Amino acid sequence: MQSTTSAEIGVQSIQSEAELFLARFAEETGMEEIAARRREVLAEITATGTYSHTREELIHGAKMAWRNANRCIGRLFWNRMHVFDERGAASEQEVFDALLRHLAFATNGGEIRPAITILPQAGEGRESFRIWNHQLLRYAGYESTAGIVGDPASVGFTRICERLGWRGEGTPFDLLPLAVQHGGKPPRLFEIPRTHALEVPLSHPDRDVFAGFSAKWYAVPVISDMLLEIGGIRYPAAPFNGWYMGTEIGSRNLGDEARYNLLPRVAVNLGLDTSSNATLWKDRALVELNAAVLHSYRLAGVTIVDHHTAAQQFSIFERNEEKAGRDVTGRWSWLIPPMSPSATSVFHKSYEDRIVSPQFIHQNPPYA
């Protein structure tokens, strides 16, 4: 009795995933020559162990991956995502140039546009790319005797960048360089031009809640460390963005104790009684911090959505998917906003946290 090798199992898995994807692709796009395309793909897998997507398959597959993203509340706009096909990139410089094009397109003067840049796939004899940054735009974090300056979530990666020769100014809001790796080579660092990194200075509409602290945040959240999987093919570098929901910045990035931890500062500047948790000073400070974020982005003309509107949009997405005959999967703990969740419809529903392909997959950092 012959045993099946791991290589054969891998080929069988890709064949199975490819067939499932092509069937869904044909159903959703009205593709008529699906039988011929299926034979072509299976023959390519048999000959090479892998296959390549057509441009149409890549574009629709990437949009499907956003639609299937269990942690994302902004999926209503999945079909509006612009896809940059950069599978032909052959060097770190070409990747960096592609990422700058992505940032320019997505930023759009503040009228944020959803986009994804897809770099070469992984596979037999292929040298793919990895982007070491969690997001294309992200602030550094420095350890000091007085504590951490900047973003505590970035301390480890900042240390890596410094070992590779980068030096920041040491402010709380230093933009990190991009670290692009090709194959097994050491990564190359690239400074992001200020022209491609729109930032929003933060202020409150009524009160000086920051009092001398020059708070700001960047306009576009481009996730850059996740793997995109479409029909069994893996793209280890496929940075993508939507736009911010206000609580992502106000409640999490700026409010979390493990991040910028601005709630005590805001509470003092508001004159709140912080002697006891029972005064709800944290809750009151959190609301005003989030109000400052929404006010500042709108003042700057940068797209942002509040969590109540985002929840309403997600309800529309659910209805659209039901009409299309598709189940909506989700991770409830991520879909509920981090402020006043019970005031949104998402809080009162349950979702199956089931993986559906195409999908975005978390990867361990290459420098871990």
LINQUI-V819492 format. One record per run of one state. SS is the DSSP state (H for helix, E for strand, C for the rest). FROM is the first residue (numbers start at 1). LEN is the number of residues. If there is no record, write none. Layout:
<<SS FROM LEN> <SS FROM LEN>>
This chain:
<<C 1 5> <H 6 24> <C 30 4> <H 34 15> <C 49 6> <H 55 13> <C 68 7> <H 75 6> <C 81 1> <E 82 5> <C 87 5> <H 92 19> <C 111 4> <E 115 5> <C 120 9> <E 129 3> <C 132 3> <E 135 1> <C 136 3> <E 139 1> <C 140 1> <E 141 4> <C 145 2> <E 147 4> <C 151 1> <H 152 12> <C 164 11> <E 175 1> <C 176 2> <E 178 5> <C 183 5> <E 188 3> <C 191 3> <H 194 3> <C 197 2> <E 199 3> <C 202 14> <E 216 3> <C 219 3> <E 222 2> <C 224 2> <E 226 5> <C 231 2> <E 233 3> <C 236 4> <E 240 2> <C 242 2> <E 244 2> <H 246 8> <C 254 9> <H 263 8> <C 271 6> <H 277 3> <C 280 1> <H 281 20> <C 301 3> <E 304 2> <C 306 1> <H 307 17> <C 324 5> <E 329 1> <C 330 2> <H 332 4> <C 336 5> <H 341 3> <C 344 1> <H 345 4> <C 349 3> <E 352 1> <C 353 6> <E 359 4> <C 363 6>>
